[in-house]
């Protein structure tokens, strides 16, 4: 379990929050702001909606960032198991020879205007300066004979 | 529309990447960095990667973008 992981309960179910898995798809708070409000602390209010409604929205989470379990099914050992979920991919930044910077895993990427860029499993960022899809790589480095040396 | 504060988001992730205007890519946090020779450095680090193509210390930024006039 990561130290940033959290859990929230309403006595009936427990919602597990693994922030490092969040890709900010915004589904949870667009669907149910009464429960999932990133402006509030704690950001999950289990009294904001019915158990059924919370379960519905947790299931919409595109990653494993949000998960839930019925409390009656939870005992100490099982909790750890639930929380571990699929293995977290480490964040890896890799310099491709004469090519882009490739980002894999748990990164959050901000563009020049401070807006967050979409990043799922992998993002390639231009290093040669000549891409027409900046800040992303579009393969132009090959055309211009960019060398990373 | 609700947007999360940048610091808030960064907090939630182990590493943040920022495209700096007309400048390098900053990568900050806990991540593995692999250079083109395959050498890996791990742990908490803050790196500035050249984005203009003109640095003489690649992959690192050496401020050549100012001379070249990278515009993005």
Backbone of each chain as ProteinMPNN parsed JSONL, in Angstrom:
{"seq_chain_A": "XXXXXXXXXXXXXXXXXXXXXXXXXXXXXXXXXXXXXXXXXXXXXXXXXXXXXXXXXXXXXXXXXXXXXXXXXXXXXXXXXXXXXXXXXXXXXXXXXXXXXXXXXXXXXXXXXXXXXXXXXXXXXXXXXXXXXXXXXXXXXXXXXXXXX", "coords_chain_A": {"N_chain_A": [[0.841, -1.21, 0.0], [0.532, 2.195, -0.856], [1.794, 5.232, 0.582], [0.221, 7.387, 0.023], [-2.258, 6.422, -0.428], [-5.774, 6.192, 0.297], [-8.684, 5.482, 2.353], [-12.234, 5.396, 2.542], [-15.247, 5.257, 4.364], [-18.743, 4.424, 4.665], [-19.814, 2.889, 6.527], [-21.146, 0.843, 5.385], [-20.014, 0.283, 2.879], [-16.556, 0.405, 1.772], [-14.603, 2.801, 0.228], [-11.791, 2.783, -1.791], [-8.958, 4.71, -2.445], [-6.494, 5.334, -4.698], [-4.29, 7.462, -5.416], [-2.071, 7.612, -7.157], [-2.768, 6.175, -9.323], [-4.565, 7.63, -10.643], [-5.776, 9.178, -13.562], [-6.927, 11.521, -14.019], [-9.374, 11.644, -15.38], [-11.695, 12.771, -14.716], [-14.188, 11.703, -14.391], [-15.424, 10.826, -11.976], [-15.999, 13.143, -10.408], [-17.531, 14.609, -12.151], [-19.733, 13.048, -12.4], [-20.66, 12.742, -9.788], [-20.517, 14.993, -7.779], [-21.26, 15.53, -5.222], [-20.195, 13.57, -3.681], [-17.575, 13.088, -4.633], [-15.374, 15.424, -4.482], [-12.854, 17.304, -5.518], [-11.998, 19.713, -4.525], [-12.479, 19.754, -1.862], [-11.549, 18.737, 1.495], [-11.744, 15.976, 3.61], [-11.529, 14.713, 0.232], [-13.4, 12.901, -0.546], [-16.705, 12.401, 0.263], [-18.544, 10.337, 2.02], [-21.11, 10.48, 2.854], [-22.507, 11.793, 1.007], [-24.117, 10.655, -0.949], [-26.197, 7.829, -1.916], [-25.284, 4.427, -1.115], [-25.542, 2.752, -3.371], [-25.375, 4.573, -5.461], [-22.812, 5.59, -5.119], [-21.296, 3.29, -5.598], [-21.941, 2.872, -8.273], [-20.627, 5.027, -9.529], [-17.955, 4.67, -8.742], [-17.395, 2.394, -10.152], [-17.233, 3.427, -12.686], [-14.783, 4.552, -12.895], [-11.936, 4.898, -14.902], [-9.475, 3.805, -14.37], [-7.778, 1.904, -11.817], [-7.895, 3.603, -9.753], [-10.017, 4.382, -8.116], [-11.777, 2.189, -6.034], [-13.947, -0.274, -4.543], [-15.321, -1.987, -1.654], [-17.564, -4.174, -0.001], [-18.152, -3.674, 3.414], [-18.739, -5.86, 5.051], [-17.414, -7.862, 3.847], [-14.832, -7.439, 4.349], [-11.829, -8.173, 5.973], [-8.952, -7.765, 8.055], [-6.667, -8.895, 6.689], [-7.62, -9.173, 4.124], [-8.07, -6.556, 3.354], [-5.58, -5.416, 2.774], [-4.975, -6.824, 0.537], [-6.964, -6.045, -1.287], [-6.297, -3.409, -1.583], [-3.853, -3.482, -2.843], [-4.231, -4.09, -5.535], [-3.891, -4.025, -9.215], [-0.495, -4.208, -10.271], [1.407, -1.332, -9.736], [2.716, 0.681, -12.262], [5.95, 1.811, -12.484], [7.169, 5.193, -12.681], [8.848, 6.107, -15.544], [11.327, 7.796, -17.263], [12.675, 8.143, -20.405], [15.432, 8.611, -22.528], [15.48, 8.59, -25.931], [17.776, 7.49, -28.31], [18.936, 9.926, -30.487], [16.334, 10.751, -30.697], [13.003, 11.203, -29.273], [11.955, 12.195, -25.885], [10.732, 9.774, -23.857], [7.972, 9.139, -21.866], [6.869, 6.998, -19.409], [4.302, 5.509, -17.52], [3.489, 6.613, -14.203], [3.218, 9.666, -14.546], [2.513, 13.176, -14.323], [1.748, 15.598, -16.647], [2.477, 18.87, -17.603], [1.619, 21.445, -19.849], [3.01, 24.338, -21.641], [1.287, 26.38, -20.909], [0.457, 25.668, -18.446], [-1.604, 23.921, -18.388], [-2.876, 20.63, -17.948], [-1.599, 17.894, -19.731], [-2.928, 15.189, -21.656], [-2.13, 11.996, -20.571], [-1.535, 8.716, -20.885], [-0.527, 5.565, -20.988], [1.918, 6.016, -22.203], [3.957, 8.676, -23.323], [5.432, 10.653, -25.855], [7.82, 13.12, -26.026], [8.971, 15.893, -27.907], [12.398, 16.413, -28.694], [13.98, 17.567, -30.537], [13.093, 19.959, -31.406], [11.744, 20.552, -33.735], [9.301, 19.424, -34.307], [5.95, 19.406, -35.614], [3.882, 19.086, -34.016], [4.293, 20.048, -31.471], [4.062, 20.026, -27.893], [4.735, 17.432, -28.499], [6.397, 14.547, -29.931], [6.739, 14.033, -33.43], [8.115, 12.563, -35.176], [9.725, 14.079, -36.801], [12.392, 14.478, -36.166], [13.913, 12.588, -37.496], [13.831, 13.382, -40.155], [15.168, 15.847, -40.069], [17.61, 15.05, -39.297], [18.377, 14.967, -36.633], [20.616, 14.807, -33.913], [21.302, 13.245, -30.873], [23.595, 13.509, -29.592]], "CA_chain_A": [[0.0, 0.0, 0.0], [1.292, 3.432, -0.95], [1.458, 6.127, 1.701], [-0.778, 8.37, -0.402], [-3.555, 5.765, -0.559], [-6.749, 6.536, 1.335], [-9.958, 4.774, 2.251], [-13.365, 6.127, 3.107], [-16.351, 4.314, 4.543], [-20.026, 4.908, 5.201], [-20.286, 1.828, 7.409], [-21.647, -0.254, 4.567], [-18.925, -0.036, 1.944], [-15.346, 1.217, 1.882], [-14.05, 3.212, -1.065], [-10.335, 2.877, -1.749], [-8.445, 5.752, -3.355], [-5.064, 5.196, -4.973], [-4.063, 8.648, -6.255], [-1.059, 7.463, -8.21], [-3.363, 5.532, -10.494], [-5.548, 8.556, -11.213], [-5.363, 9.85, -14.802], [-7.723, 12.753, -14.069], [-10.416, 11.548, -16.391], [-12.732, 13.639, -14.129], [-15.483, 11.016, -14.4], [-16.049, 10.722, -10.65], [-16.645, 14.36, -9.899], [-18.576, 15.051, -13.081], [-20.904, 12.211, -12.151], [-21.166, 12.771, -8.416], [-19.746, 16.009, -7.058], [-21.658, 15.494, -3.808], [-19.322, 12.618, -2.997], [-16.185, 13.243, -5.078], [-15.121, 16.843, -4.722], [-11.407, 17.498, -5.328], [-11.724, 20.97, -3.829], [-12.705, 19.595, -0.422], [-10.741, 17.794, 2.26], [-11.332, 14.976, 2.633], [-12.195, 14.971, -1.042], [-14.515, 11.955, -0.684], [-17.701, 12.49, 1.326], [-19.342, 9.121, 1.884], [-22.504, 10.77, 3.204], [-23.061, 12.651, -0.044], [-25.044, 9.942, -1.832], [-26.497, 6.466, -1.468], [-24.27, 3.416, -1.401], [-25.703, 2.288, -4.749], [-24.903, 5.625, -6.349], [-21.344, 5.637, -4.992], [-20.769, 2.114, -6.295], [-22.102, 3.107, -9.715], [-19.604, 5.961, -10.012], [-16.639, 4.043, -8.558], [-17.209, 1.442, -11.257], [-16.955, 4.174, -13.918], [-13.382, 4.996, -12.899], [-11.259, 4.196, -15.991], [-8.3, 3.096, -13.85], [-8.089, 1.301, -10.515], [-7.679, 4.633, -8.729], [-11.131, 4.209, -7.188], [-12.295, 0.821, -5.935], [-14.751, -0.368, -3.327], [-15.596, -3.319, -1.131], [-18.551, -4.173, 1.081], [-17.456, -3.818, 4.699], [-18.941, -7.197, 5.613], [-16.468, -8.766, 3.194], [-13.466, -7.02, 4.634], [-11.127, -8.342, 7.234], [-7.641, -7.118, 7.997], [-5.802, -9.429, 5.651], [-8.188, -8.916, 2.805], [-7.946, -5.135, 3.023], [-4.284, -5.185, 2.145], [-5.076, -7.429, -0.781], [-7.797, -5.179, -2.118], [-5.597, -2.172, -1.833], [-2.686, -3.613, -3.709], [-4.734, -3.993, -6.901], [-2.894, -4.355, -10.217], [0.786, -3.624, -9.919], [1.641, 0.034, -10.196], [3.866, 0.847, -13.143], [6.804, 2.918, -12.045], [7.373, 6.278, -13.625], [10.152, 5.988, -16.187], [11.615, 8.747, -18.33], [13.748, 7.53, -21.17], [15.945, 9.374, -23.673], [15.702, 7.735, -27.087], [18.932, 7.974, -29.032], [18.561, 10.754, -31.648], [14.871, 10.819, -30.749], [12.275, 11.942, -28.234], [11.911, 11.792, -24.486], [9.541, 8.947, -23.69], [7.52, 9.048, -20.478], [6.006, 5.834, -19.185], [3.835, 5.306, -16.157], [2.763, 7.579, -13.382], [3.63, 11.055, -14.643], [1.525, 14.169, -14.678], [2.496, 16.458, -17.576], [1.881, 20.187, -17.802], [2.061, 22.166, -21.042], [3.581, 25.665, -21.349], [0.278, 27.249, -20.3], [0.095, 25.133, -17.134], [-2.691, 22.952, -18.508], [-2.418, 19.252, -17.904], [-1.708, 17.157, -20.995], [-3.392, 13.808, -21.489], [-1.034, 11.038, -20.551], [-2.004, 7.432, -20.449], [0.589, 4.687, -20.648], [3.179, 6.465, -22.756], [3.927, 9.945, -24.043], [6.726, 11.003, -26.43], [7.987, 14.57, -26.131], [9.99, 16.302, -28.883], [13.674, 16.934, -28.188], [14.737, 18.19, -31.631], [12.59, 21.327, -31.568], [11.175, 20.787, -35.057], [8.009, 18.757, -34.476], [4.843, 20.33, -35.853], [2.862, 18.816, -33.0], [4.886, 20.359, -30.16], [5.349, 19.522, -27.389], [4.895, 15.998, -28.748], [7.242, 14.095, -31.035], [5.992, 13.562, -34.603], [9.047, 11.854, -36.06], [10.492, 15.037, -37.614], [13.825, 14.372, -35.851], [14.584, 11.77, -38.51], [13.945, 14.207, -41.357], [16.175, 16.9, -39.933], [18.887, 14.451, -38.914], [18.708, 15.342, -35.249], [21.456, 13.892, -33.166], [21.208, 13.449, -29.428], [24.953, 13.586, -29.025]], "C_chain_A": [[0.868, 1.247, 0.0], [0.86, 4.383, 0.158], [0.431, 7.197, 1.314], [-2.173, 7.746, -0.545], [-4.476, 6.128, 0.608], [-7.943, 5.598, 1.219], [-11.021, 5.53, 3.025], [-14.521, 5.161, 3.246], [-17.62, 5.025, 5.009], [-20.635, 3.841, 6.117], [-20.745, 0.603, 6.632], [-20.605, -0.72, 3.542], [-17.717, 0.829, 2.284], [-14.859, 1.519, 0.473], [-12.548, 3.394, -0.891], [-9.861, 3.846, -2.824], [-6.937, 5.604, -3.477], [-4.663, 6.297, -5.949], [-3.058, 8.453, -7.37], [-1.617, 6.793, -9.462], [-4.322, 6.463, -11.228], [-4.995, 9.21, -12.475], [-6.2, 11.107, -15.019], [-8.712, 12.755, -15.223], [-11.622, 12.394, -15.981], [-14.122, 12.992, -14.066], [-16.176, 11.076, -13.038], [-16.713, 12.025, -10.236], [-17.638, 14.967, -10.877], [-19.878, 14.279, -12.808], [-21.523, 12.461, -10.776], [-20.341, 13.711, -7.539], [-20.079, 16.018, -5.565], [-20.758, 14.552, -2.998], [-17.852, 12.874, -3.337], [-15.925, 14.703, -5.433], [-13.651, 17.168, -4.435], [-11.048, 18.812, -4.63], [-11.842, 20.837, -2.313], [-11.73, 18.612, 0.205], [-11.566, 17.293, 3.437], [-12.129, 15.123, 1.335], [-13.344, 14.012, -1.317], [-15.44, 12.08, 0.522], [-18.69, 11.348, 1.171], [-20.806, 9.33, 2.26], [-23.219, 11.549, 2.105], [-24.057, 11.973, -0.966], [-25.265, 8.539, -1.29], [-25.354, 5.525, -1.83], [-24.337, 2.965, -2.859], [-25.104, 3.3, -5.735], [-23.364, 5.713, -6.312], [-20.713, 4.467, -5.755], [-20.833, 2.311, -7.808], [-20.947, 3.961, -10.241], [-18.191, 5.384, -9.843], [-16.347, 3.087, -9.717], [-16.895, 2.145, -12.583], [-15.499, 4.621, -14.014], [-12.595, 4.193, -13.946], [-9.978, 3.468, -15.545], [-8.728, 2.413, -12.553], [-7.928, 2.325, -9.391], [-8.786, 4.592, -7.673], [-11.592, 2.757, -7.226], [-13.139, 0.765, -4.668], [-14.895, -1.822, -2.908], [-16.678, -3.183, -0.069], [-17.832, -4.438, 2.399], [-17.583, -5.223, 5.266], [-17.952, -8.202, 5.011], [-15.017, -8.479, 3.572], [-12.985, -7.543, 5.981], [-9.716, -7.823, 7.014], [-6.779, -7.586, 6.835], [-6.296, -9.073, 4.267], [-8.003, -7.466, 2.388], [-6.658, -4.845, 2.274], [-4.317, -5.681, 0.706], [-5.844, -6.539, -1.753], [-7.011, -3.952, -2.539], [-4.44, -2.307, -2.801], [-3.082, -3.537, -5.179], [-3.71, -4.444, -7.931], [-1.584, -3.621, -9.904], [0.978, -2.246, -10.549], [2.878, 0.075, -11.103], [4.679, 2.022, -12.635], [6.869, 3.992, -13.118], [8.776, 6.131, -14.205], [10.266, 7.005, -17.304], [12.816, 8.222, -19.088], [14.135, 8.407, -22.359], [16.186, 8.395, -24.816], [16.859, 8.336, -27.887], [18.467, 8.705, -30.297], [17.036, 10.869, -31.797], [14.277, 11.5, -29.532], [12.586, 11.52, -26.8], [10.624, 11.005, -24.313], [9.212, 8.808, -22.205], [6.563, 7.881, -20.347], [5.569, 5.818, -17.745], [3.276, 6.542, -15.496], [3.352, 8.989, -13.405], [2.398, 11.938, -14.788], [2.3, 15.21, -15.481], [1.76, 17.774, -17.782], [2.481, 20.861, -19.031], [2.544, 23.569, -20.645], [2.583, 26.59, -20.662], [-0.19, 26.715, -18.935], [-1.037, 24.115, -17.181], [-2.127, 21.539, -18.551], [-2.622, 18.578, -19.256], [-2.197, 15.748, -20.704], [-2.195, 12.871, -21.549], [-1.592, 9.722, -20.047], [-0.806, 6.534, -20.164], [1.928, 5.279, -21.074], [2.997, 7.781, -23.503], [5.335, 10.231, -24.567], [6.806, 12.509, -26.613], [9.168, 14.889, -27.041], [11.237, 16.833, -28.198], [14.41, 17.713, -29.265], [14.267, 19.611, -31.907], [11.818, 21.558, -32.849], [9.822, 20.114, -35.299], [6.922, 19.78, -34.79], [3.706, 20.072, -34.866], [3.427, 19.059, -31.598], [3.803, 20.497, -29.095], [5.609, 18.047, -27.697], [5.842, 15.727, -29.912], [6.352, 13.667, -32.194], [6.918, 12.884, -35.615], [9.92, 12.767, -36.897], [12.002, 14.932, -37.369], [14.587, 13.561, -36.901], [14.844, 12.583, -39.769], [15.082, 15.215, -41.237], [17.533, 16.363, -39.491], [19.351, 14.854, -37.527], [19.628, 14.311, -34.61], [21.444, 14.261, -31.692], [22.572, 13.566, -28.761], [25.363, 15.018, -28.749]], "O_chain_A": [[1.826, 1.345, 0.766], [-0.283, 4.35, 0.615], [-0.157, 7.838, 2.185], [-3.154, 8.459, -0.758], [-4.032, 6.34, 1.736], [-8.195, 5.003, 0.171], [-10.744, 6.205, 4.016], [-14.759, 4.339, 2.361], [-17.572, 6.073, 5.652], [-21.822, 3.89, 6.439], [-20.736, -0.518, 7.141], [-20.353, -1.912, 3.363], [-17.827, 1.839, 2.98], [-14.719, 0.625, -0.361], [-12.092, 4.068, 0.033], [-10.313, 3.798, -3.968], [-6.201, 5.731, -2.499], [-4.69, 6.097, -7.163], [-3.182, 9.07, -8.428], [-1.004, 6.842, -10.529], [-4.828, 6.129, -12.3], [-3.882, 9.736, -12.469], [-6.173, 11.688, -16.104], [-8.859, 13.744, -15.94], [-12.476, 12.699, -16.814], [-15.106, 13.65, -13.731], [-17.374, 11.347, -12.959], [-17.851, 12.025, -9.768], [-18.496, 15.755, -10.479], [-20.976, 14.811, -12.972], [-22.742, 12.403, -10.611], [-19.575, 13.276, -6.678], [-19.273, 16.46, -4.745], [-20.588, 14.72, -1.79], [-16.993, 12.877, -2.456], [-16.219, 15.152, -6.54], [-13.245, 17.291, -3.279], [-9.911, 18.992, -4.195], [-11.368, 21.695, -1.569], [-11.159, 17.762, -0.478], [-12.057, 18.114, 4.211], [-13.264, 15.6, 1.344], [-14.166, 14.257, -2.2], [-15.016, 11.889, 1.662], [-19.564, 11.381, 0.305], [-21.644, 8.462, 2.015], [-24.384, 11.918, 2.248], [-24.777, 12.654, -1.697], [-24.613, 8.113, -0.336], [-24.566, 5.797, -2.735], [-23.302, 2.813, -3.51], [-24.427, 2.937, -6.698], [-22.714, 5.887, -7.343], [-19.722, 4.638, -6.465], [-19.9, 1.961, -8.531], [-20.361, 3.649, -11.278], [-17.332, 5.586, -10.7], [-15.218, 2.987, -10.195], [-16.352, 1.527, -13.498], [-15.035, 5.02, -15.082], [-12.578, 2.963, -13.899], [-9.463, 2.615, -16.269], [-9.917, 2.359, -12.239], [-7.836, 1.959, -8.219], [-8.521, 4.747, -6.481], [-11.775, 2.172, -8.293], [-13.054, 1.652, -3.82], [-14.636, -2.748, -3.676], [-16.711, -2.201, 0.673], [-16.994, -5.336, 2.48], [-16.651, -5.729, 5.891], [-17.69, -9.254, 5.592], [-14.1, -9.191, 3.163], [-13.654, -7.374, 7.001], [-9.344, -7.481, 5.891], [-6.228, -6.775, 6.09], [-5.528, -8.726, 3.371], [-7.802, -7.176, 1.209], [-6.647, -4.126, 1.274], [-3.773, -5.059, -0.206], [-5.421, -6.316, -2.887], [-7.056, -3.52, -3.691], [-4.088, -1.356, -3.498], [-2.342, -2.975, -5.987], [-2.766, -5.158, -7.593], [-1.597, -2.531, -9.332], [0.738, -2.044, -11.739], [3.942, -0.433, -10.748], [4.142, 3.102, -12.39], [6.654, 3.731, -14.301], [9.761, 6.041, -13.471], [9.411, 7.072, -18.186], [13.846, 7.895, -18.498], [13.275, 8.883, -23.1], [16.997, 7.478, -24.691], [16.907, 9.546, -28.108], [17.691, 8.16, -31.082], [16.525, 11.062, -32.901], [14.947, 12.271, -28.844], [13.376, 10.608, -26.555], [9.54, 11.517, -24.593], [10.054, 8.414, -21.398], [5.575, 7.783, -21.075], [6.365, 6.082, -16.844], [2.672, 7.401, -16.14], [3.914, 9.452, -12.413], [1.37, 11.506, -15.308], [3.369, 15.655, -15.064], [0.57, 17.79, -18.097], [3.696, 20.849, -19.228], [2.497, 23.944, -19.474], [2.979, 27.486, -19.916], [-1.126, 27.254, -18.344], [-1.393, 23.518, -16.165], [-1.059, 21.288, -19.108], [-3.694, 18.681, -19.852], [-1.918, 15.185, -19.646], [-1.364, 12.948, -22.454], [-2.065, 9.63, -18.915], [-0.125, 6.744, -19.161], [2.944, 5.081, -20.409], [2.015, 7.975, -24.22], [6.316, 10.078, -23.838], [5.959, 13.105, -27.279], [10.219, 14.253, -26.967], [11.152, 17.605, -27.243], [15.357, 18.44, -28.965], [14.963, 20.381, -32.568], [11.282, 22.648, -33.049], [9.262, 20.228, -36.389], [6.967, 20.902, -34.286], [2.689, 20.766, -34.887], [3.076, 18.354, -30.652], [2.731, 21.035, -29.374], [6.588, 17.475, -27.217], [6.053, 16.585, -30.769], [5.328, 13.017, -31.983], [6.541, 12.662, -36.765], [10.777, 12.283, -37.637], [12.8, 15.255, -38.249], [15.762, 13.819, -37.16], [15.912, 12.498, -40.375], [15.856, 15.414, -42.173], [18.488, 17.123, -39.329], [20.539, 15.054, -37.277], [19.434, 13.104, -34.754], [21.56, 15.429, -31.32], [22.685, 13.702, -27.543], [26.472, 15.262, -28.273]]}, "seq_chain_B": "XXXXXXXXXXXXXXXXXXXXXXXXXXXXXXXXXXXXXXXXXXXXXXXXXXXXXXXXXXXXXXXXXXXXXXXX", "coords_chain_B": {"N_chain_B": [[-16.979, 24.451, -14.105], [-14.766, 22.271, -12.502], [-11.417, 22.509, -11.676], [-8.446, 20.923, -10.681], [-6.012, 22.177, -8.428], [-2.685, 22.818, -9.492], [-0.568, 22.127, -7.762], [-1.834, 20.4, -6.13], [-2.439, 18.258, -7.837], [0.139, 17.467, -8.537], [1.051, 16.586, -6.118], [-0.335, 14.199, -5.916], [0.883, 12.498, -7.628], [3.805, 10.589, -8.487], [5.716, 11.772, -10.036], [6.241, 14.802, -11.795], [5.948, 16.507, -14.904], [7.021, 19.273, -16.661], [6.464, 21.318, -19.42], [8.492, 23.798, -20.294], [8.028, 27.163, -21.15], [9.267, 28.075, -24.282], [11.549, 26.778, -23.579], [13.322, 24.194, -21.737], [12.341, 20.716, -20.907], [11.096, 20.074, -17.822], [11.576, 17.63, -15.394], [10.403, 16.35, -12.466], [10.539, 14.753, -9.348], [9.929, 11.422, -8.137], [11.339, 8.996, -9.94], [12.426, 6.706, -12.559], [15.221, 7.287, -14.535], [16.335, 6.878, -17.754], [19.098, 7.011, -19.782], [20.304, 7.519, -23.235], [22.185, 5.588, -23.532], [21.346, 3.612, -21.972], [21.85, 3.699, -19.327], [20.736, 3.894, -15.987], [19.227, 6.078, -13.659], [17.842, 6.333, -10.435], [15.223, 7.264, -8.091], [14.594, 10.3, -6.195], [14.645, 13.13, -8.205], [15.538, 16.038, -10.169], [15.307, 17.145, -13.323], [16.446, 18.789, -16.306], [15.599, 18.765, -19.522], [16.872, 19.174, -22.752], [15.078, 20.837, -25.298], [15.231, 22.195, -27.593], [17.009, 21.223, -29.342], [19.552, 22.139, -29.673], [21.424, 22.145, -27.621], [24.676, 21.836, -26.154], [25.2, 20.08, -24.247], [23.618, 17.814, -24.299], [21.667, 15.089, -22.975], [20.855, 17.304, -21.555], [19.655, 20.607, -20.774], [21.261, 23.598, -21.789], [20.727, 26.19, -21.946], [20.867, 27.068, -24.571], [18.586, 27.359, -26.074], [17.731, 29.952, -25.901], [19.407, 31.355, -27.598], [18.86, 30.114, -30.019], [16.191, 30.584, -30.261], [13.871, 29.058, -29.677], [10.442, 28.531, -30.101], [8.033, 27.683, -28.43]], "CA_chain_B": [[-16.039, 23.331, -14.214], [-13.794, 22.231, -11.408], [-10.089, 22.021, -12.026], [-7.626, 20.763, -9.486], [-4.814, 23.009, -8.403], [-1.514, 22.105, -9.994], [0.194, 21.561, -6.638], [-2.657, 19.305, -5.658], [-2.253, 17.148, -8.76], [1.523, 17.03, -8.422], [1.046, 15.857, -4.867], [-0.931, 12.89, -6.085], [1.681, 11.679, -8.526], [5.174, 10.492, -8.021], [6.599, 12.626, -10.821], [5.581, 15.793, -12.628], [6.72, 16.97, -16.044], [6.538, 20.57, -17.108], [7.051, 21.874, -20.637], [8.752, 25.197, -19.958], [7.811, 27.987, -22.343], [10.48, 28.361, -25.068], [12.703, 26.225, -22.862], [13.462, 22.733, -21.606], [11.339, 19.914, -20.212], [11.517, 19.807, -16.455], [10.98, 16.425, -14.786], [10.69, 16.467, -11.037], [9.826, 13.781, -8.528], [10.593, 10.13, -7.968], [11.162, 8.23, -11.174], [13.645, 6.142, -13.125], [15.646, 7.992, -15.739], [17.216, 6.038, -18.558], [19.667, 7.797, -20.876], [20.29, 6.781, -24.495], [23.096, 4.442, -23.453], [20.7, 2.599, -21.142], [22.211, 3.914, -17.926], [19.539, 4.272, -15.241], [19.311, 6.685, -12.332], [16.543, 6.206, -9.776], [15.004, 8.068, -6.893], [14.101, 11.659, -6.354], [15.547, 13.934, -9.024], [14.972, 17.158, -10.921], [16.114, 17.191, -14.538], [16.045, 19.734, -17.355], [15.942, 18.108, -20.783], [16.892, 20.086, -23.901], [13.922, 20.693, -26.177], [15.465, 23.014, -28.801], [17.878, 20.453, -30.219], [20.839, 22.8, -29.877], [22.302, 22.126, -26.448], [25.933, 21.098, -26.321], [25.309, 19.143, -23.121], [22.465, 16.911, -24.397], [20.266, 15.527, -23.097], [20.536, 18.404, -20.635], [19.511, 21.977, -21.261], [22.36, 24.509, -21.42], [20.204, 27.53, -22.263], [21.044, 27.413, -25.983], [17.277, 27.701, -26.658], [17.604, 31.415, -25.963], [20.122, 31.759, -28.812], [18.163, 29.536, -31.168], [14.857, 31.179, -30.339], [12.787, 28.065, -29.645], [9.179, 29.214, -29.842], [6.909, 26.905, -27.899]], "C_chain_B": [[-15.006, 23.407, -13.094], [-12.455, 21.749, -11.938], [-9.276, 21.925, -10.745], [-6.439, 21.705, -9.567], [-3.62, 22.155, -8.812], [-0.736, 21.413, -8.867], [-0.509, 20.306, -6.118], [-2.417, 18.061, -6.511], [-0.849, 16.58, -8.6], [1.698, 16.167, -7.179], [0.621, 14.406, -5.014], [-0.091, 11.948, -6.936], [3.109, 11.606, -8.042], [6.114, 11.37, -8.816], [5.796, 13.564, -11.707], [6.534, 16.256, -13.722], [6.152, 18.315, -16.458], [7.265, 20.983, -18.383], [7.26, 23.355, -20.349], [8.713, 26.034, -21.23], [9.147, 28.375, -22.983], [11.743, 27.768, -24.429], [12.651, 24.724, -22.736], [12.224, 22.029, -21.048], [11.882, 19.692, -18.807], [10.825, 18.531, -15.97], [11.392, 16.42, -13.325], [9.875, 15.446, -10.259], [10.634, 12.512, -8.374], [10.31, 9.266, -9.175], [12.502, 7.617, -11.577], [13.976, 6.918, -14.384], [16.657, 7.133, -16.474], [17.783, 6.892, -19.684], [19.809, 6.928, -22.123], [21.26, 5.603, -24.488], [22.513, 3.337, -22.575], [21.021, 2.727, -19.665], [21.004, 4.469, -17.164], [19.896, 4.972, -13.931], [17.916, 6.651, -11.728], [16.427, 7.168, -8.607], [14.552, 9.478, -7.214], [15.118, 12.473, -7.152], [14.791, 15.052, -9.728], [15.866, 17.377, -12.124], [15.559, 18.207, -15.524], [16.547, 19.202, -18.686], [15.831, 19.114, -21.932], [15.736, 19.777, -24.852], [14.13, 21.439, -27.496], [16.352, 22.288, -29.794], [19.292, 21.001, -30.309], [21.807, 22.756, -28.708], [23.597, 21.374, -26.735], [26.166, 20.149, -25.148], [24.131, 18.175, -23.111], [22.688, 15.618, -23.616], [19.909, 16.746, -22.25], [20.43, 19.749, -21.358], [20.746, 22.777, -20.857], [22.025, 25.955, -21.801], [20.42, 27.976, -23.702], [19.716, 27.826, -26.621], [17.088, 29.208, -26.78], [18.262, 31.954, -27.224], [19.336, 31.352, -30.059], [16.801, 30.179, -31.365], [13.76, 30.137, -30.486], [11.492, 28.764, -29.284], [8.061, 28.226, -29.592], [7.237, 26.571, -26.474]], "O_chain_B": [[-14.457, 24.467, -12.792], [-12.373, 20.7, -12.577], [-9.412, 22.751, -9.842], [-5.93, 21.991, -10.65], [-3.549, 20.96, -8.528], [-0.305, 20.268, -9.004], [0.114, 19.317, -5.731], [-2.219, 16.963, -5.992], [-0.666, 15.365, -8.535], [2.401, 15.157, -7.195], [1.134, 13.512, -4.342], [-0.33, 10.741, -6.957], [3.565, 12.458, -7.28], [7.203, 11.692, -8.341], [4.792, 13.167, -12.298], [7.741, 16.381, -13.514], [4.938, 18.471, -16.59], [8.494, 21.002, -18.44], [6.288, 24.091, -20.177], [9.29, 25.663, -22.252], [10.033, 28.923, -22.327], [12.858, 28.207, -24.71], [12.006, 24.05, -23.539], [11.206, 22.658, -20.758], [12.99, 19.185, -18.63], [9.613, 18.384, -16.129], [12.577, 16.478, -12.995], [8.674, 15.293, -10.481], [11.861, 12.521, -8.467], [9.173, 8.853, -9.404], [13.553, 7.949, -11.03], [13.098, 7.177, -15.207], [17.677, 6.717, -15.924], [17.017, 7.449, -20.471], [19.479, 5.742, -22.092], [21.17, 4.719, -25.339], [23.1, 2.262, -22.444], [20.524, 1.955, -18.845], [20.336, 5.392, -17.629], [20.761, 4.51, -13.187], [16.927, 6.905, -12.415], [17.4, 7.798, -8.194], [14.181, 9.799, -8.343], [16.302, 12.501, -6.818], [13.568, 15.012, -9.862], [17.032, 17.746, -11.984], [14.354, 18.452, -15.57], [17.749, 19.185, -18.953], [14.826, 19.813, -22.065], [15.458, 18.62, -25.167], [13.311, 21.334, -28.408], [16.443, 22.684, -30.956], [20.148, 20.394, -30.952], [22.912, 23.289, -28.808], [23.602, 20.389, -27.475], [27.206, 19.495, -25.067], [23.686, 17.755, -22.043], [23.806, 15.103, -23.601], [18.752, 17.168, -22.241], [21.039, 19.972, -22.405], [21.228, 22.659, -19.73], [22.902, 26.806, -21.955], [20.182, 29.139, -24.028], [19.712, 28.565, -27.605], [16.369, 29.681, -27.66], [17.755, 32.886, -27.849], [19.172, 32.124, -31.005], [16.317, 30.305, -32.49], [12.844, 30.287, -31.293], [11.426, 29.497, -28.297], [7.236, 27.975, -30.471], [6.445, 25.916, -25.796]]}, "name": "protein", "num_of_chains": 2, "seq": "XXXXXXXXXXXXXXXXXXXXXXXXXXXXXXXXXXXXXXXXXXXXXXXXXXXXXXXXXXXXXXXXXXXXXXXXXXXXXXXXXXXXXXXXXXXXXXXXXXXXXXXXXXXXXXXXXXXXXXXXXXXXXXXXXXXXXXXXXXXXXXXXXXXXXXXXXXXXXXXXXXXXXXXXXXXXXXXXXXXXXXXXXXXXXXXXXXXXXXXXXXXXXXXXXXXXXXXXXXXXX"}
